[in-house]
Amino acid sequence: MAWALFLLKGRCVPSKRPSIHLCRSCIQQLSSTTREQDCPPSAQKLPSVRIGCASGFWGDTAASVPQLLYGGKLDFLVFDYLSEITMSLLTAAKAKSPNLGYAPDFVYSAMAPYIKDIHKAGVRVVSNAGGTNPMACAAALHDVVKKAKLDLKIAVVTGDDLIKQSDALKNAGTVDMELGKPFPEKIHSMNAYLGARPISRALDLGADIVVTGRCVDSSIVLGPLIHSFGWKRNEFDLLASGSLAGHLIECGAQCTGGIFTDWHMVPDWHNIGFPIVQCTADGNFSISKPPQTGGLISFGTVAEQLVYEIGDPKNYHLPDVSCDFSHVSISEIQDAEGGLVSVQGAKGQAPSSSYKVCATYLDGFRATAVCPVGGPNAVEKGRRTAESILRRTRDMFTHLGYDDFSAVNVQIIGAEDTYGPHAKDKLAREAVIWLAVHHREKKALEIFAREIAPAGTGMAPGLTAIVGGRPRVSPVLKPFFFLYPKKNVKIDIYMNEAHIEQFVDDHSFTVDESVDSTPPVDEVPKDLPSGSYVYRLEELAYTRSGDKGNNANIGVVARHPLYYPYLKRALTAQVVEEYFQHTLEKENIDEQLVTRYELPGIYALNFVLKNSLGGGGIASLRSDPQGKAFGQMLLDLEIKNVPDLKSLIE
């Protein structure tokens, strides 16, 4: 046990994940830094705000609204609907009709059935459901309110749409902030990621419901907190804490047990509880869920969400604050009904003087055929079928004068093609053909789409169906990211369809200098005791992965502090890059595409994999265009030459 003492030397590491025992009053008031015997009277008097998140994306369940509304004891109910993919879809919808471009689920599934009870409970609502057309979203909401015979103030925040600046930006030589590519010839949409201040101002003006277009996801939580507590623009630690609260609950059930590594430990998925953050004016906050709901609130579920879709945890840039989440701590509060964790330690600095902007542009068309195939040698039959469809279609292209496909992706689901060289050999008697193609011309892909069905009679036996029918040809809208000065963005606030004021922010608390982009050097612990044990990563860590454009991130969180140094030693950036080599698109062989960051506060590592998603979003032809399974794939990685770690914590 001498080596165990070596690990513990100079630092107290408990035998189990740290927990805090609090009295009922302190749990309610979120005095999460004190123990029961030390509860000061003042802690029980701190004002707190309860915010529930009922949506993590466009298409999330409507079952979340009643559980939060009737069991959450909320001050605010927020809905997050937007992602880069969603904005692309809403852009296409608005192009078809000027009355579209927002998330209709928000109006008709989330708000309409419960609008009277929301009003009666005094719960205020904030959502980015406006998408590319927030005024149309508000107009639809007004109809709902009118039919319910209610008097509600509906505010709209506009200003994120910068499409009118396209020509000026092109003439100025604007380039993509990550790839350095020139400004596209034709832009379909262009939206700045606005911050929380316009939302808080709309609430200050008395709004019952605030609808925005594109904003950073966490701002729908930070806005109500700024409004409630009067946090100033230079109170960066408070703003960072509020932003972290927003980041943790913005994806709905993802922090209450959804897509958790230990999925088998999460009960009642059908009634999974949606998250509630309770925050005090000093920035401390807890996360819980409504009583008598399924799901799980634990260190692991919340820590996984902390590392979801972030880059450098020390420099997490948002419009209102630049956050440092590297030393955030998460503590389970025992004996709290439904589970409860407290979160502390976020730090902040002045934000950038620029907004991040995402523009989209048309880059050809795509079509995807998905076909189940059964019987002996299903994998081989599926692969030959896909290759034969491509060969036939290419022959037709040649005769008709069309160019070849711009890109092709063939995967046989069931053969573990997504694992690349890590696939395990096995005989599959059922598989699914995933055949996705890209072409500059729509008519060429219409030919491809017609040639899928004939495989059912002229190729392999056992082809059972075409999922969704004949493949649909759809436009590919690719993202283009750049920075744009905040001072040049005009933000307006409307109330009940009337312009009420132009929002003017104070940019004196911003910085112009760019952050050092030098990749961190992996810190590899030295002199760690070794042994003969081999563990799968899943035995030692939780993982969670996500995407930002064409980049993926994989967060790896140690299940126990004692495992952390061994994870740091085993999981270098190079090791992870080699493991995912088959997903990476390198311009030269020496290019390093994986960067590792550390979060010692929760004993975690975060890996950012550049150019790993085949273009990302709807531009990708892969079956996993957002890297959602990357973390799961990494769980099979073997951690070798270590001692018997589990015996230390039993």
Secondary structure, DSSP 8 states (H G I E B T S, - for coil): -HHHHHHHTTS---SS--EE---HHHHHHT-TTS-GGG--GGGGG--EEEEEE--SSTT--TTHHHHHHHHS--SEEEE----HHHHHHHHHHHHH-TT-SS-HHIIIIIIGGGHHHHHHHT-EEEE-TTTT-HHHHHHHHHHHHHHTT----EEEEE--B-GGGHHHHHHTT-B-TTT--B--SS-SEEEE-B-SHHHHHHHHTT-SEEEESSB-TTHHHHHHHHHHH---TT-HHHHHHHHHHHHHHTTGGGGTTTT-TTGGG---GGGB---EEEEETTS-EEEE--TT-BS--SHHHHHHHHTTT-S-TT-EE-SS-EEE-TT-EEEEETT-TT--EEEE--EEE--BSEEEEEEEEEEEEEEEEEEEEESTTHHHHHHHHHHHHHHHHHHHHHHHT----SEEEEEEETTTGGGGGG------SEEEEEEEEEES-HHHHHHHHHTSTTHHHHS-TTB---TTSS---EEEEEEEEEEEEGGG--EEEEETTEEEEEE---GGG-B-S-------------S----SEEEEHHHHEEEEEEEETTEEEEEEEESSGGGHHHHHHH--HHHHHHHTGGG---SSTT---EEEEEEGGGTEEEEEETT-STTSGGG--SS-TT-TTHHHHHTT-EEEEE---GGGT-
